[in-house]
Amino acid sequence: MKNTDALHVQPCVLDVRGRVLADVLYLEGLLTGGRNRGLAPELIERLEDAVDHGHELTVLLADTVRTTAAAHTTGR
């Protein structure tokens, strides 16, 4: 049975976090290029929002990884 304890969840969360980080880096590149090429301000603003949300998601996923380790060590 999968996900029967906290450490079974951790590798999947780490994998997702890694993929999100890669996508955020790609979006940051698009944002930089868009700024340098004078794309529409509304598009730049949306890209900034997406990058910010991506960074927030990676922080939440990192917290989740720490929580899985803590839950494992406390036996929850």
N, C-alpha and C positions, 0 to 999 in steps of 0.2 A: 504494500500500500504506500503510495506516495504522500509526501508532505505530512508525515506522522510526527515529525519533530522539527524544531526551528532550523536546524542545520540542513535539512532537506530543501528548504526554501532558499537558503542563501546563494547557492550557485546560480539559480535562475535570476535572482534579483541582481547579482553581480553582472550577469550576461546582459540583462536589459539596461543596466546603468552604463555599461560599456558602449552599447549600441546608441543610446541616447546621447552620450558624450560625443561620439563620432558624428552624429547628425547635427548636434549643436555646433561643433567645429565647422562643419560644412555650411551651415546657415550663417555663421560668423563670416565666412569667406564671401558668401553671397552679399551679405550686408556691407562689407568693406568694399567690394566691387561696385555695388549699387551706389554707395556714397560717392566713390571716386568717379563714377560715370554720370552722376547727376540724375539718377532715377527719381521718379515722382516722390515727393515727401510722404504721401500716404503709404506708399509701398515700403519706404524706408522705415516708417513708424511701425508697420505690421511686422517687418522682419525683426526690428528691435524687440517688439513684444514677444515674438516667437523665441528669440534667443534668450531673453530674460526668463520666460516660462521654462525653457529647456534647462537652464541652469538651476532653477528652483526644483525641477523634477529630479535632477541628479543629486541635489542635496537631500531631498526626501528619500531617495533610494539608498543613499549612503547611510542615512539614519536607520533605515530598515535593516540594512546589513549589520549595523552595530547592534540593533535590537535582537536580531536572530542570534548573534554571538552571546549577548547578555542573557537571553532566555535559555540558551543551551547551558551556560555555566551555572545558572540558578536552578536549573531543572524544570523549567516551565514548558 
